[in-house]
Structure formats: C-alpha cells, structure tokens
Amino acid sequence: MYTEELVSLFVSFLTVIIGLLINGFIVLVNLFWWLKRQTIQTIDVLITGLGLVRIALLSMYTQDIYHLISGRSVIQIDALPDYVFTSIVCMNFCNLWWGSVLCVFYCVKITTYNNRLFMRLKMNISKLVPWLLLISLVISFLSSLPSGWVIFSIDVVNGTGNGNETMEINVVNMFLISFAGSIIPFMIVCVSIYLIILSLLRHTRNMSGRDSGFSDAQRDIHLSFIRSMISFLLFNALYFVAGTMYALSEHLKIPALRSFCNFCNYAYISLHSIYFIINNQELKNSLLVVCSCTWLGSLKKQTL
C-alpha cells in the first residue's frame, strides 16, 4: 500500500473518530438535559435522532476502513456483505430524510404565511415530527432494499467454478438508486430554503421603520436558519457527488479517487454535526464546560 493511501486512510479514520465523538456528545448532552428537565424540545428530538443515525452510519464506515487498511476492496464478497451495504445505504438515506425534516421544522416555525393549511401545520408540527421521522425511516428502508439486489453482481475471475469470486459494481444502478433516494429530501431542503428566503424578503419589503413587526432580531434569526440550511444543502450535494464518484472510482480502479470520495462522505457527517454545536448555544456551552473540565483535570495531574 502506497504512502499516499496510508495517509488518506489515516485522515479518513481520524474524521470518522471525530464524527463519532461529536455525535456521541450531542446525543449524551440532549439525553442529560432530557432526564434533568423531564421534557425535551422537538428540535432536540430531531438533533438527537440525527446524532444516533450518524453514529450508526459512522460505525458501519469503520468496517469499510478496516477492509481498506487490510488491502481488500469493498467489492469482494467476503469484505462487505450485501446486508451491510444495504444498511449503510439505508442509514445514508435516513440521514438525508431526517435532515430534511429538520429543515421543514425550521421553515414552519420561523416563517409566517396567511394560509390556513400552513397555519394548521405550524400549530401541529411538533406533534407531527415523530410521525415524519417514522415515515422517513420506512421510506429510507424501502429505498435501500434494491441496493442489495441490482448494484452488485458475482464475477468469476478465471471462468471456472473454482475461480475467485468477486463482486462487480453496476455504476448505473448505483447512481439511479442514490439519485432516487436522495432527490426528494434534497428538493424538500431546497423548497424550505426558498420559503424562508421568500418570507425574509417579503417582511423586509413591507418594513416601514419602527412600525414594522419584523425586527432586526427576527431578521437575524431568519438569516441564521438560512445559513444553517444552505450548509446542509451543500453537505447533501457533497454527499451525492461523492457517492456517485465512488461508484465511478471503483469501476475505473482509481484508489486515490476512492479515498477522496470516502473522505467526503465521512467529512459530510462530521462537519455538519460540528455546525450543529456551533449554532446551538446550549450545546456550545456544554462543550466549553467539558473542555474546561478536561483541561483543569489534566492540569491538576501535572501539578501533583
């Protein structure tokens, strides 16, 4: 194995570990506050759910990295069974769907439209979130099932029954499954961003000095959520491109491209979770407390 590949695998492994720590921190903090307050906000339910899905997904990715370190391609039968690959695809789709549900929740909560259906949705969105998450999970599972049937095909290397069997990847089928499972949540995120931007522009245009009901604080909230969802949209696009290029890299046998696509998939999860902490004051304060306690603990050990 070349030095460049070893460095790439080390960076990928480090990115996965960081993602596991960050998402584990998010889940533990939200569970701690839930137990302490005996209640949990809907936004925290969404973030916790995303954290759990990403922990599961990153844990599955560690098996992928292990096989790459051991020098085996993920296309080999004994390297990555169909059910493992299908589980990874399911968790990827679930991650995208639950992220889109989060964007819808942001959109409904902070925008105001004089529409009876929208107002009813605004009043009941918190009750609908658990059902939306469950429906999204079912859709993700059903969308991932074909991946174990039509993406891989068995290929006998020497043409005899005693030959080495490997898995050949169907790039077209992989692209179609990835596109079909990603396009709807991707469009939901786009529509949510559009509605928030439209709401911001409408309120800004209707402002009339101090008589406006749309304050600077409200505008800042709109801009903050727009930045958050645009970042998620960019991460979604990064995942989609990386997933497509990964299939191409396996087909063309380009290890460097494959490693880069792997890194993009890992970084997509880790960076977006870090962005959650940066934009959530409670999570940010909890992280600062943990870091300060860790630093003080290490300082005491050094002085003893």
N, C-alpha and C positions, 0 to 999 in steps of 0.2 A: 504494500500500500504506500502511495506517494506521500511526501511530507504535506503537500497542499491538502490532500484528502484528510489526513490526520488532523490538521489544524481546523478544517471545516467541520469535521465530526466533533472535535472538542468544543468549538463555538456553538454548534447545534445542541450538544449535550448541556452546556452551560446555560443556553437560552431556555431549554426545557426545565432545568432545575429552578431557574429564576421564575419561570411561569408557574411552576408547582408551588413555590414558596409564596408568591404574590397572591395567587388564587386561594391557597390554603389560608393565608392571612385574612383575606376578605371574608371567606366563609366563617372562620372562627370568630372574628370580630362581630359579625352580624348575629351569629348564634349566641354569643356572650350577651349582647345587648337585648336580644330577644328573651333570654332567660331572666335577665335582670329586670326588664320592664314588663315582662309577661305579655308583651304585644310587639308586633313588628309591622312596619310600614310596607306598603305594596312595592315601593321602589326597592326596598331592601330584600324583599322576596325575589324580585327579578334579578338583582345583582347576585344574591346568594345562589340562585338556580344556575345562572351563567357560570359562576365560580365552580360549582360542582361538576357541571358538564365539561368545563375546560380542564379540571383536574383529571377526570376520566379520560379525556382525549389526550392530554399530555402523557398520562401514564401509559396509554397504548403506544404513543410515539416512542417511548423509551425502548420498547421491544424492537421497533424499526431501527433505532440507532444501534442497538446491540447487534442485530444481524449485519448492519453495515460495517461495524467495527470488526466483526468476525470474518468479514470478507465475502459474505454471501449477498446476492441480490435479492430484493424483496419479491422478485418474480418466481423464485424457486418454491416448489410446493411445500417443502419442509420448513421454509423460512417464515412464511406468513400464510396461515390457513385462511380459507375463504371467509369463515365466520369472523375472524379477527379483522380482516379488511372491511367486511360489511359493517362491523361495529364501529370502525374508525369513520367510515362514510356517514353512518347514522349520527354519530356524535358531532361530526362536522356540520351536517345539515341542521341538527338540533341547535348547535351553537349559533348558526345564522338565523334560524327562525326565532329563537328566544331573544336574540339581539334585535330583531325587527319588532317583536312585541314590546321590548323596552322603548324603542323609538316611537311606536304608536302611543304608548303610555305618556311619554314626554309630550307628544304632539297634542293629545286630547287634554292633558292637564293645563298646559300653558297657553293654548290658543282659545279664542272665543269667536264662534260663528253663530249667526242668528238662524240656526237650522234646528228644527225640532228633533230630528234623528241625532244630530250631533250633540245637542244638549242632553238628550237622554243617555247617550253614550258617555258623556262627561260625568254624569251623576252616578253611573253604574260601572265605570271602568275598573274600579278596584275589585268589585265582585266578579267581573269577567276575566280578570288576569289569570287566576288558576285554571279556568277552562281553556283559555287561549294557550297556556303553556302545555296543557294536556293534549289538546288538539294538534299543536305544533309537534309534540313528541311523536304522536301517532303518524302524522304526515312524514316526519323525518324517517321513521322506521320503514314505512311502506316505500318511500322513495329510495331507500338504500338497499332494499331486497334484490333488485335486478343486478346490483354490482357484483354479487357473488355468482351470477349465472352467465352474464354476457361479456364481462370485461376480460376474464382470463380463459385461456384455452390450453389444453395439455399438448406439449410438443415433445416427441421422442427424438433425441439428438441423432442417434445412429441408424434410425429407421427400423430397428428390431425391437422385439418385445423385451429384451434385456438391456435396452439403452437407458441412458439417464433421462428422466422426465423432468422437464422444466415448464414453467408457466409463461406463455406468451401473452402480452397485453394487447388488447384491442383499443387503440388510441381513440378511434371514432366513437366507440361505445362509451368509453370512459368520459370523453368530452360531453356526449349527449346526456349522460346521467348527471354529471357535475353541473351542466348548464340547466337541466330540468329541475334539479333540486335546489339550485341557487337563485334562479332568476326571479321567482315570486317574492322571497324575502328581500332580495335586492331592490325590486320595484317598490315594495312596501316602504323600505327605508327612504327611497327617492321621493315618494309621494308625501311621506311625513315631513321630510325636509322642505319640500315645496310648500306645504300648507303652513309651516311655521314661518318661512320667509314671507309668504303672502300675507300672513297675519301681521308680521312686523311692519311690512311696507304699508299696509292698509292703515294701521294705527299711527304710524309716523306721518303719513299723508294727512290724516284727519286731526293731527295735533294742532291746537290753537293756543299756544302759550301755556299759562298756568291752568287754564280751564280744561286742558286735556286730561282724560282719565288714564292716559298711558304715560307713566312716569319714567324717569331715566332708569330707575331700579328695574322696572318691568322690561324696558328695552335691553338692559344688560342681561337679564335672565333669558330673554329670547336669544340674544347673541351667544350666550354661553351654551344653551342647548343646541343651537345651530352648529356651533363648533364641535360639540361632542358628537352629534350625529353625522356630520361630514367626516369626522375622523373615522367613525365606524364604517361609513360608506367606502372610504379609501382603503381601510383594512379588508373589507369584503372584496373589493376589486383586486387587492393584492393576493388574497387567498385564491380567488377564481383564476387569475392569471398563473399563479404558481402551481395550482392543481393541474391546469391544462398543460403547462410546460413540463411538469413532472412526468406525465404520460409520454410526452414527446422525447424527453431525455432518456427514458427507459427504452423507447423504440429505437433511438439513434445511438444508444450506448455511450452517452456522454456523462461520465461521473461528476465532472465539475458542475454542469448544469443541474444534475440531480441533487447534488449537495446544496446548491443555491436555492432550489425550489423547496427543499426540506427546511432550510433555514427560514425562508419567508413564511412558511406555514407555522413554524414554531414562534417566530417573532410576532406574527399577526396576533396570536393569542396573548402572548406575554405583554406586548406593548399596549394593547387595548385595555388589559386589566390594570396596568400601571396608570393609564389615563383615568380609569375609574377612581383610583385613590387620589390622584392629583385634583380632581374636580369634586370630590366628596369631602367636605370639611371634617366630618366625624371620622372617616377612615384615615384621613391625613393626620389628624390629631392623635389617633390611636397608634399609627405608625411611628410618629415622633416620640410618643411615650415609650414604645417598645425599644426604639433605637437608643433613647437616652438611658433607659434602664440597663440595656445591654452594655452600653459604653461605661456606665458607672460601675457595673458589676465587674467588667474587665479591669477597670482602673483600680478597684479595691483589691483584686487578686494580685495586681502588680505591686501594690504598696505593702502587702502582707509578706 
